[in-house]
Amino acid sequence: MKLFAVIFTLTAFLAVSPGFAADPWFVIKDANDVCKVIEAREKTPKTVAGPFKTKALAEAAKAKTCPKMQYFLIKDVNDICRVIEAETKTPKSIGGPYKTEKEAEAAKAKLCPKAKK
């Protein structure tokens, strides 16, 4: 009888244990193209990296997979001012970094007054 109770208890514990296991972590891009770390049971269509066992590992992957993009004002080879999106400043940069494209366009109007839109 004791053996039956022990086997029943172990079987019940093993049957319930997978339900309490932590979900893996994923890096996704949302509808606004913003990277986020989420906890989910499986990959989603928006997944760009994962699964990861811990949130810290997922955050590290997010930093590599989704670098923060910024806007810069450059003068191209034809001496025309343009707004570009890049991770860091380029040798052709004359302004930036700007957080939004709107800020970069405003700077373009000041730094390149003759620039055509």
N, C-alpha and C positions, 0 to 999 in steps of 0.2 A: 504494500500500500504506500509506504514512504517513497519507494522507487517510482511509483506511478505519479505521485505528487511532484517529485523533483523533475521528472521528464515533462510533465504538463507545464510546470512553471518555466522551464527552459524553453520549451516550444513556444509558449505564449510570449516570452521575452524576445525571442528571435523573430517572431512574426511582427511584433510592434516596433522593434528597433529601427528598421529602415525608414519608417514614417517620421522618426525624430531626427534623422540625419540632416545636417545642414545642407541647404541648397548651394550649388556652386555659384560663383560670381562671374559676371560677363560685362564686357564693355560694349555699349550700344551707341548708335547715333539716333537721336530722336527726330521728330518731324522738322525741327528747325536746324538740323544738321549739327546739333550740339552733342558732344560725347558725355556719356554718363555711365557710372558703375551701378549695376543692379544685381540683385540676388534672384535667381530663377532656377527652375527645375531643368530647363533645357534651352538650347539656342533659339533665338527668335530671328525673323527675317532682318531685323535691325542690328544683329550682333556683328561687331567688327573684330572682337577678340574674346577668347575664353573657350572653355571654362577654366576658372582659377579656384584653388582650394580656399584662399583667404581674400578678404577685401583689400588688404595691403598689396598683394600680388596683382590684383586687378587694377588698383590705382597706379601702380608702377607701369603696367602695360598701357594704361590710358595715356600716361605722359609721353610714351614713345609712339603710340599709334595715332594719337590725336594731338599733335603739337598745337600750341596756341598760335593762331594765325593773326597777323596784324596787317594794317594797310600802310603803304608807303607811297610817297610821291617820287617818281623818277623822271629823268629826261632820257629818252631813248636815243638810238643812233642818229635819228633825223632831228634831234633837238626838240622833240615834242614831249610835252609833259603828259604823264599818264599816272593813273592810280592803279597800283597792283596789290595783290594779297600775297604775303610771304611770311615765313617764320622769323627772319631776321633782315636787317638792313643789307642792301646790296651796294656794290660800288657806284651804281648809277643813282642811288637815292639822294634826293635833295630835300626831303622832308619826311617826318614820321619818326617813330611809329604812331599811328592813330588807331583808336579802338574801333571806330566805325568807318564805313565807306563815306558816309555823309560828312564826317569830320575831315577826311582826306580831300574830298571834293571842295570843301570850303577853303582848305589850305591851298589847294590848286588855284583857286580864283585869286588868292593873295600873292602866291609865289610865282605864278605864271599867268599874269593878267591877259596876255594876248593869246592864251591857249584856246583852241576851239573845242567845243564839247561834242 
